[in-house]
Amino acid sequence: MNHEPKNLTDALWRIYNRPDPPPLWQGGGNLPWNDPDFSARMLREHLDESHGAASRQSAERAAQLDWLWERLDLRPGSRVLDLTCGPGLYAVPLAGRGADVTGVDFGPASIGHARQLAERKGVGDRCRFVEADVRDYEPEPEAYDAAIFLYGQLAVFPRHEAAALLAKAAGALQLGGRLVVELLDPARVDKKDSSWWYTDDSGLWGDRPFLHLGERRWNAAEQTSVERFYILHLETGAMDEIVLCDQTYEAEEMTGMMRAAGFREVESFTAWAGLPLYDAAEWIVYIAQR
Ligand SMILES: C[S@@+](CC[C@H](N)C(=O)[O-])C[C@H]1O[C@@H](n2cnc3c(N)ncnc32)[C@H](O)[C@@H]1O
């Protein structure tokens, strides 16, 4: 993602000559979660209780965990697979309730935090955290009673990868097991083109002064939101370019994909069925049963 232009002028010409709109799925279409420095900076955001942008705040997670525990029919001894588990903020409390949890994520700082948190909470023996790309990870077949894929992460993959991930989750569940997938409600997605900029001394994009230039485009044909960020590191002239795609799905399409992946029943809940989350209205939660 780092283009190391020779100087600021190179960086500005690169921005000037950018393709508009940004090519879909350029560079993978995801944030650089697995870059160690980015991962360390992102961990601060996950743990920052003043906002819910990376992980929801603890009171909201508690409400979600109660809801998930009941809807997934979990009990002590249930085996749960948490795909894109982040720093373990769901996995560890689920283990605290007696579940045996496997969390998979490719963010090194997040996985490190999840392991430490599990030890600190005395549930290290009921948690296993795997640092891996979920697309490469091969779960043991039919080894789980439930799987969770929260906070919209299935949408950062193109359709064919999302379909493969759903099939993988189905294969990991025993018959009757349930998968929860949280996806943006397409009716609520911002479809207006926009652009913005800001400067900061340090933050998610770097620990030294940077200029962030961002733009968002809606690709109507593919029903995909595309954001492109240019991060200009002011002391060095180095520039990062990141394209983040969010594939949206109408409920019928997602339900069809889940059935094609091997799930018999699919229920959907708009706005988290009324749970008091700050952004509940943005989401549809699917529960698919094998
Ligand atoms: C918005 S965070 C949500 C984390 C967690 N589910 C939560 O709500 O606290 C998205 C997570 O997805 C992970 N992720 C994104 N793409 C991934 C991939 N291809 N393989 C593994 N993890 C991925 C990131 O590292 C990050 O931890």
The ligand as an SDF file (V2000), in Angstrom:
LIG
                    3D

 27 29  0  0  0  0  0  0  0  0999 V2000
  -14.4870   -4.1840   12.5420 C   0  0  0  0  0  0  0  0  0  0  0  0
  -13.3470   -5.3770   13.2040 S   0  0  0  0  0  0  0  0  0  0  0  0
  -14.4600   -6.3720   14.1430 C   0  0  0  0  0  0  0  0  0  0  0  0
  -13.7870   -7.2890   15.1280 C   0  0  0  0  0  0  0  0  0  0  0  0
  -14.7450   -8.0320   16.0470 C   0  0  0  0  0  0  0  0  0  0  0  0
  -15.6680   -8.8770   15.3120 N   0  0  0  0  0  0  0  0  0  0  0  0
  -15.4820   -7.0310   16.8980 C   0  0  0  0  0  0  0  0  0  0  0  0
  -16.6170   -6.6410   16.5530 O   0  0  0  0  0  0  0  0  0  0  0  0
  -14.9120   -6.6260   17.9340 O   0  0  0  0  0  0  0  0  0  0  0  0
  -12.9870   -6.3980   11.7910 C   0  0  0  0  0  0  0  0  0  0  0  0
  -11.9920   -7.4960   12.0540 C   0  0  0  0  0  0  0  0  0  0  0  0
  -11.9310   -8.3140   10.8760 O   0  0  0  0  0  0  0  0  0  0  0  0
  -10.6090   -8.7520   10.7150 C   0  0  0  0  0  0  0  0  0  0  0  0
  -10.4140   -9.1680    9.3200 N   0  0  0  0  0  0  0  0  0  0  0  0
  -10.6880   -8.4500    8.2080 C   0  0  0  0  0  0  0  0  0  0  0  0
  -10.3870   -9.1810    7.1050 N   0  0  0  0  0  0  0  0  0  0  0  0
   -9.9110  -10.3820    7.5500 C   0  0  0  0  0  0  0  0  0  0  0  0
   -9.4270  -11.5510    6.9030 C   0  0  0  0  0  0  0  0  0  0  0  0
   -9.3690  -11.6240    5.5780 N   0  0  0  0  0  0  0  0  0  0  0  0
   -9.0240  -12.5890    7.6690 N   0  0  0  0  0  0  0  0  0  0  0  0
   -9.0520  -12.5170    9.0130 C   0  0  0  0  0  0  0  0  0  0  0  0
   -9.5010  -11.4290    9.6870 N   0  0  0  0  0  0  0  0  0  0  0  0
   -9.9220  -10.3700    8.9620 C   0  0  0  0  0  0  0  0  0  0  0  0
   -9.7750   -7.5580   11.1190 C   0  0  0  0  0  0  0  0  0  0  0  0
   -8.4430   -7.9140   11.4300 O   0  0  0  0  0  0  0  0  0  0  0  0
  -10.5760   -7.0240   12.3070 C   0  0  0  0  0  0  0  0  0  0  0  0
  -10.1160   -7.5690   13.5160 O   0  0  0  0  0  0  0  0  0  0  0  0
  1  2  1  0
  2  3  1  0
  2 10  1  0
  3  4  1  0
  4  5  1  0
  5  6  1  0
  5  7  1  0
  7  8  2  0
  7  9  1  0
 10 11  1  0
 11 12  1  0
 11 26  1  0
 12 13  1  0
 13 14  1  0
 13 24  1  0
 14 15  1  0
 14 23  1  0
 15 16  2  0
 16 17  1  0
 17 18  1  0
 17 23  2  0
 18 19  1  0
 18 20  2  0
 20 21  1  0
 21 22  2  0
 22 23  1  0
 24 25  1  0
 24 26  1  0
 26 27  1  0
M  CHG  2   2   1   9  -1
M  END
$$$$
